[in-house]
Amino acid sequence: MNLKMITPYKIKKGFRYLLHFGPKEFMNHLLDRLEPEEVPYGPWFESHKAAEADLAAQRKKGVPGGPMFSVIVPAYMTPEKYLTRMIESVKAQSYENWELVIADASDKPGEPGAKSVADVVRPFSARDRRIRYEKLVENKDIASNTNAAVALAEGSFLAFLDHDDIIAPDALYHFAAAAADGADMIYSDEDKIRGDEEEHFQPHFKPDFNLDLLRSNNYITHFLAVKKSLAGEDPFDPSMSGAQDYDFIFRMSEKAQKIVHIPRVLYHWRTHEASTADNPLAKQYAYEAGKRAIEGNLERTGTKGEVELLPDFGFYRVHYPVQGKPLVSIIIPNKDQADTLKACMEALEKTHYSYYEVLVVENGSREKKTVDYYKKLKEENPRVRFLRWKKPFNYSGINNYAASKAKGDYLLFMNNDVRVSISSEWLTEMLGVCQRADVGAVGARLYYPNNTIQHAGIVIGIGGVAGAIFVDLPRGRSGYMHKAAIMQDLSAVTAALMLVKRSAFEAVGGFTEELAVAFNDVDFCLKLIRDTGLRIVYDPYVEAYHDESRTRGPEDSPEKVRRFHEEIEYMRVHWLPILKNGDPNYNRNLSLKKWNYSLKA
């Protein structure tokens, strides 16, 4: 830790956080923040930013069919040095078809004796006609001031830049290329800068458009550009002050035909003690406005849900209510391990949602203890039905067979070594999410018995084909950008505990039976996204314990090793595009060798 960064302001800020979260949660947050960088970001940024040769090549090549960008900047009492740097960053763009529109709502200079915004901007605009300045009659609010700048814009695309931040010199070049390819809403990765040396830190590497993540947190923020025709007149709502950008992003995403994420750090968010970037306590009213932004999205999309502010500033949870009383068929394959199955069943009995049946699929048990437990279950639990799988073990085949015998409109696939004992509301939570018209399957947050994470979603490409993320992260920790602890869309979740719409399951033909043991859930999720367009949702509010693969045993025989390699080859052949291009719900700048959102070396 850099001791020079421990200032009285930081100490005071830490004390406020301690009071807000309490000692236990404060320590979890502190540990997340102090997680060591396996690949230091500062040097990484310097080696990955556009070099002068790259910028020269971009200027020479240009972007055929690229639009004119109106870079929109509402200014208010901006310090001269920050305003100057912002303007210089736009002037340095390798893509030259732009205008910079600065709407000034200042009523005095930012600091005693300092130049006014007008004094800073006018010499720039005198030398470059693309830089336009407008003095607003009055300072209304950030939304109205931004709308005033938008009204002056002449470009076909609007790009939004805060008055004290900067953009990378190749930002508009990449945005122009995306626009020329048909995008009407574009955003990029970002980081933060501090000090006159503009030290780069806290990068935010984002996924492609992710609705459930957006309903959890405004992860898009900067750098954002939209087609002007999409935005319309007065695009920002003054009633949403504090979260006017969040509300705007939702409304634009609802109308956009093609949303493109550029996985490059093209925006640099300046932090200082008065900025929201460094002090989330500075604008507490903004979080309430953010809640209303999410509620507006739910209402416009016809989605029932209740929004809750989380203790983490700027993060939210949407509660999706269960509609009606649909039957859920819980499918549990089992071979011996009577005690394991008993623990699973005893936890199920505490489930609050009562409209479910349990299908135990017997596949080759030999122990008398197991037969005796089956008999007891039949006598004591009328929800339970028993099916017999007489062929060699095939996870996909077993579950497909059980699904064909199930009576429910929703199929819940559960390993026999999963215990849903943490909360009785787990199935209510899963079902409410899965009933949404745009959702096909829902996965959970699973823990090892030692209270570390076993599964918090799956990323395609990790470990060669696919792997769970945040493995071994202690329970209570939230990980990179809180991603272990907030709802989001992912490319796959584990079928150890996965709820699926029956209609979606049948539409994709269930599990692929060539994948007898490994990757069948990953393949299923990818088929579901490709063939139905429905979402795979990771729901961290569904928590359970999982003693992973206890009943399957290790992959240690020559036959099992050969089968595993065959299943790897199946995935590489059938899902080459996503393995080659990268998981759209991850980020190509992140490692595929680590499980914790580490930077790729």
C-alpha positions as CSV (number, residue, x, y, z in Angstrom):
1,M,0.0,0.0,0.0
2,N,1.2,3.5,-0.9
3,L,1.3,5.3,2.5
4,K,1.3,8.7,0.8
5,M,-2.3,7.9,-0.2
6,I,-3.4,7.7,3.4
7,T,-4.7,11.3,3.9
8,P,-6.9,12.8,6.6
9,Y,-9.7,12.8,4.0
10,K,-9.2,9.1,3.3
11,I,-9.3,8.3,7.0
12,K,-12.5,10.3,7.5
13,K,-14.0,8.5,4.5
14,G,-13.0,5.1,5.9
15,F,-14.7,5.9,9.2
16,R,-17.9,6.9,7.4
17,Y,-17.9,3.6,5.6
18,L,-17.3,1.7,8.8
19,L,-20.3,3.4,10.4
20,H,-22.4,2.6,7.2
21,F,-21.5,-1.1,6.8
22,G,-20.6,-2.2,10.3
23,P,-17.3,-3.9,11.2
24,K,-17.9,-7.3,9.5
25,E,-19.1,-6.0,6.1
26,F,-16.5,-3.1,6.2
27,M,-13.7,-5.7,6.6
28,N,-15.1,-7.7,3.6
29,H,-15.2,-4.6,1.5
30,L,-11.7,-3.6,2.6
31,L,-10.4,-7.0,1.7
32,D,-12.0,-6.8,-1.7
33,R,-10.4,-3.3,-2.3
34,L,-7.0,-4.5,-1.1
35,E,-6.9,-7.6,-3.2
36,P,-3.4,-7.5,-4.7
37,E,-3.1,-6.8,-8.5
38,E,-1.5,-10.0,-10.0
39,V,-0.8,-7.9,-13.1
40,P,-0.2,-4.2,-12.0
41,Y,-2.6,-2.0,-13.9
42,G,-0.4,1.1,-14.4
43,P,2.3,-0.6,-16.5
44,W,-0.4,-2.7,-18.2
45,F,-2.2,0.4,-19.3
46,E,0.9,2.0,-20.6
47,S,1.7,-1.1,-22.7
48,H,-1.8,-1.4,-24.1
49,K,-2.8,2.2,-24.9
50,A,-2.5,3.3,-28.5
51,A,1.0,4.1,-29.5
52,E,1.9,7.1,-31.7
53,A,2.4,4.8,-34.7
54,D,-1.1,3.4,-34.1
55,L,-2.6,6.9,-34.0
56,A,-0.8,7.9,-37.2
57,A,-2.1,4.8,-39.0
58,Q,-5.6,5.6,-37.8
59,R,-5.4,9.2,-39.1
60,K,-4.1,8.0,-42.5
61,K,-6.7,5.2,-42.8
62,G,-9.8,7.1,-41.5
63,V,-13.2,5.4,-41.1
64,P,-15.1,5.3,-44.4
65,G,-18.8,6.0,-43.6
66,G,-17.9,7.2,-40.1
67,P,-20.3,9.7,-38.6
68,M,-19.7,13.1,-37.1
69,F,-19.6,13.0,-33.3
70,S,-20.9,15.8,-31.2
71,V,-19.0,15.5,-27.9
72,I,-21.4,16.9,-25.3
73,V,-19.9,18.6,-22.2
74,P,-22.0,20.5,-19.7
75,A,-19.5,22.7,-17.7
76,Y,-19.9,24.4,-14.3
77,M,-17.1,26.2,-12.6
78,T,-14.5,23.8,-14.0
79,P,-10.9,24.2,-12.7
80,E,-8.8,25.6,-15.6
81,K,-6.3,22.7,-15.6
82,Y,-9.0,20.1,-15.8
83,L,-11.0,21.9,-18.4
84,T,-7.8,22.4,-20.5
85,R,-6.9,18.7,-20.3
86,M,-10.4,17.7,-21.3
87,I,-10.3,19.9,-24.4
88,E,-6.8,18.7,-25.3
89,S,-7.9,15.1,-25.1
90,V,-10.6,15.8,-27.7
91,K,-8.3,17.7,-30.0
92,A,-5.9,14.8,-29.9
93,Q,-8.4,12.4,-31.5
94,S,-7.1,10.4,-34.4
95,Y,-10.6,10.5,-35.9
96,E,-11.2,14.1,-36.9
97,N,-14.9,14.2,-37.8
98,W,-16.1,15.7,-34.5
99,E,-17.3,18.8,-32.7
100,L,-16.9,19.6,-29.1
101,V,-20.0,21.4,-27.7
102,I,-19.5,23.0,-24.3
103,A,-22.5,24.4,-22.5
104,D,-21.4,26.6,-19.6
105,A,-23.7,27.1,-16.7
106,S,-21.1,28.8,-14.5
107,D,-21.9,31.9,-12.6
108,K,-18.3,32.6,-11.6
109,P,-14.8,31.1,-12.0
110,G,-14.1,27.8,-10.2
111,E,-11.5,29.2,-7.9
112,P,-10.7,32.7,-6.6
113,G,-8.5,34.4,-9.3
114,A,-8.9,31.5,-11.7
115,K,-10.0,31.9,-15.3
116,S,-13.6,31.4,-16.1
117,V,-14.8,28.5,-18.3
118,A,-15.3,31.1,-21.1
119,D,-11.7,32.4,-20.7
120,V,-10.4,28.9,-21.1
121,V,-12.5,27.7,-24.0
122,R,-12.6,30.8,-26.3
123,P,-8.9,30.7,-27.2
124,F,-9.4,27.1,-28.2
125,S,-12.5,27.8,-30.2
126,A,-10.8,30.7,-32.0
127,R,-8.2,28.3,-33.3
128,D,-10.4,25.3,-34.0
129,R,-14.0,25.9,-35.3
130,R,-14.9,22.4,-34.2
131,I,-14.8,23.6,-30.6
132,R,-18.1,25.4,-29.8
133,Y,-19.0,27.3,-26.6
134,E,-22.4,28.4,-25.4
135,K,-23.0,30.4,-22.2
136,L,-26.3,29.3,-20.7
137,V,-28.6,31.9,-19.3
138,E,-29.0,30.1,-16.0
139,N,-27.7,27.0,-14.2
140,K,-30.7,24.7,-14.0
141,D,-29.5,21.2,-13.3
142,I,-27.2,18.7,-15.0
143,A,-29.9,17.1,-17.1
144,S,-31.2,20.5,-18.4
145,N,-27.7,21.8,-19.0
146,T,-26.8,18.7,-21.0
147,N,-30.0,19.0,-23.0
148,A,-29.0,22.6,-23.8
149,A,-25.7,21.3,-25.2
150,V,-27.5,18.5,-27.2
151,A,-29.8,21.2,-28.8
152,L,-26.7,22.8,-30.2
153,A,-25.3,19.5,-31.6
154,E,-24.9,19.1,-35.4
155,G,-23.4,15.6,-35.5
156,S,-25.4,12.4,-36.1
157,F,-24.0,10.8,-33.0
158,L,-23.8,12.3,-29.5
159,A,-20.9,11.3,-27.2
160,F,-21.0,12.4,-23.6
161,L,-17.9,13.6,-21.6
162,D,-17.7,15.1,-18.1
163,H,-16.1,18.5,-17.9
164,D,-13.1,17.3,-15.9
165,D,-12.5,13.9,-17.5
166,I,-10.5,12.9,-20.5
167,I,-10.8,10.4,-23.4
168,A,-8.1,8.3,-25.0
169,P,-6.8,9.7,-28.4
170,D,-8.2,6.7,-30.3
171,A,-11.6,6.8,-28.6
172,L,-13.6,8.3,-31.4
173,Y,-11.8,6.2,-34.0
174,H,-13.1,3.0,-32.5
175,F,-16.5,4.5,-31.9
176,A,-16.7,5.6,-35.5
177,A,-15.8,2.1,-36.7
178,A,-18.6,0.7,-34.6
179,A,-21.1,3.3,-35.9
180,A,-20.0,2.6,-39.5
181,D,-20.8,-1.1,-38.8
182,G,-24.4,-0.3,-37.8
183,A,-24.2,0.4,-34.1
184,D,-26.6,3.0,-32.7
185,M,-25.4,2.8,-29.1
186,I,-21.7,2.4,-28.1
187,Y,-19.8,2.3,-24.9
188,S,-16.2,1.4,-23.8
189,D,-14.2,0.3,-20.8
190,E,-12.9,3.0,-18.4
191,D,-10.5,3.7,-15.6
192,K,-9.8,6.5,-13.1
193,I,-7.1,9.0,-12.9
194,R,-5.8,11.1,-10.1
195,G,-3.2,13.8,-9.5
196,D,-1.5,16.1,-12.0
197,E,0.5,13.1,-13.2
198,E,-2.8,11.4,-14.1
199,E,-2.0,8.1,-12.5
200,H,-4.3,5.4,-13.9
201,F,-6.0,3.0,-11.5
202,Q,-9.2,1.0,-10.8
203,P,-9.9,-0.1,-14.4
204,H,-13.5,-1.2,-15.1
205,F,-13.5,-3.9,-17.7
206,K,-17.1,-4.4,-18.8
207,P,-19.1,-7.1,-20.6
208,D,-21.2,-6.6,-23.7
209,F,-24.7,-5.3,-23.0
210,N,-26.0,-7.0,-19.9
211,L,-29.6,-6.1,-18.8
212,D,-29.6,-7.8,-15.4
213,L,-26.2,-6.3,-14.6
214,L,-27.5,-2.9,-15.6
215,R,-30.5,-3.4,-13.3
216,S,-28.0,-4.1,-10.5
217,N,-25.6,-1.2,-11.2
218,N,-24.9,1.4,-13.8
219,Y,-21.9,-0.4,-15.2
220,I,-22.0,1.4,-18.5
221,T,-21.5,5.0,-17.3
222,H,-18.6,6.2,-19.6
223,F,-17.7,6.4,-22.5
224,L,-21.2,6.4,-24.1
225,A,-22.3,7.5,-27.6
226,V,-25.8,7.2,-29.1
227,K,-27.3,8.1,-32.5
228,K,-28.8,11.5,-32.2
229,S,-32.1,10.3,-33.8
230,L,-32.3,7.7,-31.0
231,A,-31.9,10.3,-28.3
232,G,-34.4,12.8,-29.6
233,E,-35.0,16.2,-28.2
234,D,-34.3,16.8,-24.5
235,P,-33.0,13.3,-23.9
236,F,-32.2,13.8,-20.2
237,D,-34.9,13.9,-17.7
238,P,-34.5,16.7,-15.0
239,S,-36.7,14.7,-12.6
240,M,-34.0,12.0,-12.5
241,S,-31.3,14.4,-11.2
242,G,-28.3,12.4,-9.8
243,A,-29.1,9.4,-12.0
244,Q,-30.1,11.2,-15.2
245,D,-27.4,9.2,-17.1
246,Y,-28.6,5.9,-15.7
247,D,-32.1,6.6,-16.8
248,F,-30.9,7.8,-20.2
249,I,-28.9,4.5,-20.7
250,F,-32.0,2.4,-19.9
251,R,-34.2,4.3,-22.3
252,M,-31.6,4.3,-25.1
253,S,-31.0,0.5,-24.6
254,E,-34.7,-0.1,-24.9
255,K,-34.8,1.6,-28.3
256,A,-31.4,0.7,-29.7
257,Q,-31.1,-1.9,-32.5
258,K,-27.4,-2.6,-32.1
259,I,-25.5,-2.0,-28.9
260,V,-21.7,-2.3,-29.2
261,H,-19.2,-2.5,-26.3
262,I,-15.6,-1.7,-27.2
263,P,-13.3,-3.6,-24.8
264,R,-10.7,-0.9,-24.6
265,V,-10.0,1.6,-21.9
266,L,-11.0,4.8,-23.8
267,Y,-12.4,7.0,-20.9
268,H,-10.5,8.3,-17.9
269,W,-12.6,9.4,-15.0
270,R,-10.9,12.0,-12.8
271,T,-11.1,11.6,-9.1
272,H,-10.7,14.3,-6.5
273,E,-12.2,14.8,-3.1
274,A,-15.3,16.5,-4.4
275,S,-16.0,14.0,-7.2
276,T,-18.5,11.2,-7.1
277,A,-15.8,9.0,-8.6
278,D,-13.8,9.2,-5.4
279,N,-16.6,10.0,-2.8
280,P,-19.9,8.1,-3.4
281,L,-21.2,9.6,-0.2
282,A,-21.2,13.0,-1.9
283,K,-24.5,12.4,-3.7
284,Q,-26.7,10.1,-1.7
285,Y,-29.8,11.4,-3.4
286,A,-28.5,10.0,-6.6
287,Y,-29.0,6.4,-5.4
288,E,-32.7,7.0,-4.8
289,A,-32.9,8.4,-8.3
290,G,-31.1,5.3,-9.6
291,K,-33.8,3.2,-8.0
292,R,-36.4,5.2,-9.9
293,A,-34.4,4.7,-13.1
294,I,-34.6,0.9,-12.7
295,E,-38.3,1.1,-11.9
296,G,-38.9,3.1,-15.0
297,N,-37.2,0.4,-17.1
298,L,-39.3,-2.3,-15.5
299,E,-42.5,-0.4,-16.1
300,R,-41.7,0.4,-19.8
301,T,-40.7,-3.2,-20.5
302,G,-43.8,-4.7,-18.8
303,T,-41.7,-6.4,-16.1
304,K,-43.0,-6.8,-12.6
305,G,-40.4,-6.2,-10.0
306,E,-39.6,-4.3,-6.8
307,V,-36.3,-2.5,-6.5
308,E,-34.2,-2.5,-3.3
309,L,-31.2,-0.2,-2.6
310,L,-28.3,-2.4,-1.4
311,P,-25.9,-1.2,1.3
312,D,-23.2,-0.8,-1.4
313,F,-23.6,2.6,-2.9
314,G,-25.0,2.6,-6.4
315,F,-26.0,-1.1,-6.3
316,Y,-29.5,-2.5,-6.4
317,R,-31.5,-5.7,-6.2
318,V,-34.7,-6.4,-8.1
319,H,-37.2,-8.7,-6.5
320,Y,-39.2,-10.5,-9.2
321,P,-42.5,-11.8,-7.8
322,V,-43.8,-15.3,-8.6
323,Q,-46.8,-15.2,-10.9
324,G,-49.4,-17.9,-10.0
325,K,-48.5,-21.3,-8.6
326,P,-46.7,-23.2,-11.4
327,L,-45.4,-26.7,-10.6
328,V,-41.6,-27.1,-10.4
329,S,-40.2,-30.5,-11.1
330,I,-36.9,-31.0,-9.1
331,I,-34.8,-33.6,-10.8
332,I,-32.1,-35.3,-8.7
333,P,-29.9,-38.1,-10.1
334,N,-28.6,-40.5,-7.4
335,K,-26.3,-43.5,-7.0
336,D,-25.9,-44.8,-3.5
337,Q,-24.6,-42.0,-1.1
338,A,-27.8,-42.3,1.0
339,D,-26.6,-39.9,3.7
340,T,-25.8,-37.3,1.0
341,L,-29.2,-37.7,-0.6
342,K,-30.9,-37.5,2.9
343,A,-29.2,-34.2,3.6
344,C,-30.3,-32.9,0.3
345,M,-33.9,-34.0,0.9
346,E,-34.1,-32.7,4.4
347,A,-33.0,-29.2,3.2
348,L,-35.6,-29.3,0.5
349,E,-38.4,-29.9,3.0
350,K,-37.7,-26.4,4.5
351,T,-38.5,-24.8,1.1
352,H,-41.2,-22.1,1.4
353,Y,-42.5,-22.5,-2.1
354,S,-44.6,-25.7,-1.9
355,Y,-45.7,-26.4,-5.5
356,Y,-43.0,-28.8,-6.5
357,E,-42.4,-32.5,-7.1
358,V,-39.2,-34.4,-6.7
359,L,-37.9,-36.9,-9.2
360,V,-35.1,-39.1,-7.8
361,V,-33.4,-40.8,-10.7
362,E,-31.8,-44.0,-9.5
363,N,-28.8,-45.0,-11.6
364,G,-27.0,-48.1,-10.4
365,S,-27.1,-48.1,-6.6
366,R,-25.8,-51.2,-4.9
367,E,-25.9,-50.4,-1.2
368,K,-28.7,-51.8,1.0
369,K,-28.6,-48.5,3.0
370,T,-29.7,-46.7,-0.2
371,V,-32.5,-49.1,-0.9
372,D,-33.8,-48.7,2.7
373,Y,-33.7,-44.9,2.4
374,Y,-35.6,-45.0,-0.9
375,K,-38.3,-47.1,0.8
376,K,-38.5,-44.6,3.7
377,L,-38.8,-41.7,1.3
378,K,-41.6,-43.3,-0.6
379,E,-43.5,-43.9,2.7
380,E,-43.0,-40.4,4.2
381,N,-42.8,-38.0,1.3
382,P,-45.7,-38.0,-1.2
383,R,-43.9,-35.4,-3.4
384,V,-41.2,-37.9,-4.3
385,R,-41.3,-40.1,-7.4
386,F,-38.6,-42.6,-8.3
387,L,-37.3,-43.2,-11.8
388,R,-34.8,-45.9,-12.8
389,W,-32.0,-45.2,-15.3
390,K,-30.8,-48.6,-16.5
391,K,-28.0,-47.6,-18.9
392,P,-24.4,-46.6,-18.1
393,F,-24.0,-43.2,-16.4
394,N,-24.7,-40.3,-18.6
395,Y,-25.7,-37.1,-16.9
396,S,-27.3,-35.6,-20.0
397,G,-29.3,-38.8,-20.7
398,I,-30.4,-39.2,-17.1
399,N,-31.8,-35.6,-16.9
400,N,-33.4,-35.8,-20.4
401,Y,-35.1,-39.0,-19.4
402,A,-36.4,-37.4,-16.1
403,A,-37.5,-34.3,-17.9
404,S,-39.7,-36.4,-20.2
405,K,-41.4,-37.9,-17.1
406,A,-41.7,-34.6,-15.2
407,K,-45.1,-32.9,-14.8
408,G,-43.9,-29.3,-14.1
409,D,-43.7,-26.3,-16.3
410,Y,-40.3,-25.6,-14.8
411,L,-37.5,-28.0,-14.4
412,L,-35.0,-27.7,-11.6
413,F,-31.8,-29.7,-12.0
414,M,-30.2,-30.4,-8.7
415,N,-27.2,-32.6,-7.7
416,N,-27.7,-34.9,-4.8
417,D,-24.9,-33.2,-2.9
418,V,-26.5,-29.8,-2.9
419,R,-28.1,-28.5,0.3
420,V,-30.5,-25.6,-0.1
421,S,-30.4,-24.9,3.6
422,I,-29.3,-21.2,3.7
423,S,-32.7,-19.7,3.0
424,S,-36.2,-21.2,2.6
425,E,-37.0,-18.6,-0.1
426,W,-34.5,-19.9,-2.6
427,L,-37.0,-21.5,-5.0
428,T,-39.3,-18.5,-4.8
429,E,-36.4,-16.3,-5.8
430,M,-35.4,-18.5,-8.7
431,L,-38.9,-19.0,-10.0
432,G,-39.6,-15.2,-9.9
433,V,-36.6,-14.6,-12.1
434,C,-37.2,-17.6,-14.4
435,Q,-40.8,-16.6,-15.1
436,R,-39.7,-13.4,-16.9
437,A,-40.5,-13.6,-20.6
438,D,-36.8,-12.9,-21.5
439,V,-35.2,-15.6,-19.2
440,G,-34.6,-19.2,-20.0
441,A,-32.5,-20.4,-17.1
442,V,-31.4,-19.3,-13.7
443,G,-28.3,-20.4,-11.7
444,A,-27.3,-20.0,-8.1
445,R,-24.3,-19.0,-5.9
446,L,-22.9,-22.3,-4.4
447,Y,-20.5,-22.7,-1.6
448,Y,-18.1,-25.5,-0.5
449,P,-18.8,-26.7,3.1
450,N,-16.0,-24.4,4.3
451,N,-18.0,-21.3,3.2
452,T,-15.9,-20.5,0.1
453,I,-17.4,-20.1,-3.3
454,Q,-17.7,-23.1,-5.5
455,H,-19.7,-21.4,-8.3
456,A,-20.7,-17.8,-9.0
457,G,-21.3,-18.3,-12.7
458,I,-19.3,-19.7,-15.6
459,V,-17.1,-17.9,-18.1
460,I,-16.5,-19.5,-21.5
461,G,-12.8,-19.9,-22.2
462,I,-11.5,-20.1,-18.7
463,G,-9.4,-23.2,-18.2
464,G,-9.5,-23.9,-21.9
465,V,-13.2,-24.5,-22.4
466,A,-15.3,-23.1,-19.5
467,G,-14.9,-22.6,-15.8
468,A,-16.6,-21.3,-12.7
469,I,-15.5,-17.8,-11.5
470,F,-14.6,-16.6,-8.0
471,V,-13.7,-20.2,-6.9
472,D,-12.5,-20.2,-3.2
473,L,-13.5,-16.6,-2.6
474,P,-14.7,-16.5,1.1
475,R,-18.5,-16.1,1.6
476,G,-19.3,-12.5,2.4
477,R,-16.8,-11.2,-0.2
478,S,-18.2,-9.7,-3.4
479,G,-15.2,-9.8,-5.7
480,Y,-14.4,-7.6,-8.7
481,M,-16.9,-4.9,-9.1
482,H,-19.2,-6.8,-6.7
483,K,-19.8,-9.4,-9.5
484,A,-20.0,-12.4,-7.1
485,A,-22.8,-10.7,-5.2
486,I,-25.1,-9.1,-7.8
487,M,-27.5,-10.4,-10.4
488,Q,-26.3,-10.5,-14.0
489,D,-26.6,-12.3,-17.3
490,L,-23.9,-14.9,-18.0
491,S,-23.2,-17.3,-20.8
492,A,-23.6,-20.4,-18.6
493,V,-24.4,-21.5,-15.0
494,T,-23.9,-24.9,-13.4
495,A,-26.7,-27.5,-13.6
496,A,-25.8,-28.5,-10.1
497,L,-28.6,-26.1,-9.2
498,M,-30.3,-24.6,-12.3
499,L,-34.0,-23.8,-13.0
500,V,-35.1,-23.9,-16.6
501,K,-38.4,-23.2,-18.4
502,R,-39.7,-26.4,-19.7
503,S,-40.6,-24.8,-23.0
504,A,-37.0,-23.5,-23.4
505,F,-35.6,-26.9,-22.4
506,E,-37.7,-28.7,-25.1
507,A,-37.0,-26.0,-27.7
508,V,-33.2,-26.8,-27.6
509,G,-33.6,-30.6,-27.3
510,G,-32.5,-30.8,-23.7
511,F,-28.9,-31.7,-22.8
512,T,-26.6,-33.0,-25.5
513,E,-26.1,-36.7,-24.7
514,E,-22.7,-36.9,-26.4
515,L,-21.6,-34.9,-23.3
516,A,-22.0,-37.6,-20.7
517,V,-20.2,-36.0,-17.8
518,A,-18.5,-32.7,-18.5
519,F,-19.7,-29.4,-20.1
520,N,-23.2,-30.5,-20.7
521,D,-24.6,-27.6,-18.7
522,V,-22.4,-25.2,-20.5
523,D,-23.4,-26.6,-23.9
524,F,-27.1,-26.4,-22.9
525,C,-26.9,-22.8,-21.8
526,L,-25.1,-21.8,-25.0
527,K,-27.7,-23.6,-27.1
528,L,-30.5,-21.9,-25.2
529,I,-29.0,-18.4,-25.9
530,R,-28.3,-19.2,-29.5
531,D,-31.6,-20.9,-30.4
532,T,-34.1,-19.0,-28.3
533,G,-32.4,-15.7,-27.5
534,L,-33.4,-16.1,-23.8
535,R,-31.1,-15.0,-21.0
536,I,-29.1,-17.1,-18.6
537,V,-29.3,-15.3,-15.2
538,Y,-26.8,-15.7,-12.4
539,D,-28.8,-15.0,-9.2
540,P,-26.5,-14.7,-6.2
541,Y,-29.5,-14.4,-3.8
542,V,-30.0,-18.1,-4.3
543,E,-27.4,-19.6,-2.1
544,A,-26.7,-23.3,-1.3
545,Y,-23.9,-25.6,-0.3
546,H,-22.4,-28.0,-2.8
547,D,-20.0,-30.8,-2.1
548,E,-18.9,-30.9,-5.8
549,S,-18.7,-34.2,-7.7
550,R,-18.7,-36.3,-4.5
551,T,-20.8,-39.0,-6.1
552,R,-19.1,-39.0,-9.5
553,G,-15.6,-39.7,-8.4
554,P,-12.3,-38.5,-9.9
555,E,-11.5,-38.6,-13.7
556,D,-8.6,-41.0,-13.1
557,S,-9.1,-44.1,-15.3
558,P,-7.9,-44.2,-18.9
559,E,-11.5,-44.5,-20.1
560,K,-12.6,-41.5,-18.1
561,V,-9.6,-39.4,-19.2
562,R,-10.3,-40.3,-22.9
563,R,-14.0,-39.4,-22.5
564,F,-13.1,-36.1,-20.9
565,H,-10.8,-35.2,-23.8
566,E,-13.5,-36.2,-26.2
567,E,-15.9,-33.9,-24.5
568,I,-13.4,-31.0,-24.6
569,E,-13.0,-31.6,-28.4
570,Y,-16.8,-31.6,-28.8
571,M,-17.0,-28.2,-27.2
572,R,-14.1,-26.8,-29.3
573,V,-15.7,-28.0,-32.5
574,H,-19.2,-26.9,-31.7
575,W,-18.5,-23.6,-30.0
576,L,-15.4,-22.4,-31.8
577,P,-16.7,-18.8,-32.4
578,I,-17.3,-18.0,-28.8
579,L,-14.1,-19.7,-27.7
580,K,-12.2,-17.8,-30.4
581,N,-13.9,-14.4,-30.0
582,G,-14.4,-14.4,-26.2
583,D,-17.3,-14.7,-23.8
584,P,-19.5,-11.6,-24.4
585,N,-20.4,-11.6,-20.7
586,Y,-16.7,-11.3,-19.8
587,N,-14.0,-9.1,-21.2
588,R,-11.1,-10.0,-23.5
589,N,-8.7,-8.0,-21.3
590,L,-9.2,-10.4,-18.4
591,S,-7.3,-13.6,-17.8
592,L,-8.6,-17.0,-18.9
593,K,-6.1,-18.7,-16.5
594,K,-7.5,-17.1,-13.3
595,W,-10.9,-17.2,-11.7
596,N,-11.1,-13.8,-10.1
597,Y,-11.2,-11.2,-13.0
598,S,-7.5,-10.7,-13.0
599,L,-5.9,-8.8,-15.9
600,K,-4.6,-10.9,-18.7
601,A,-0.8,-10.6,-18.7
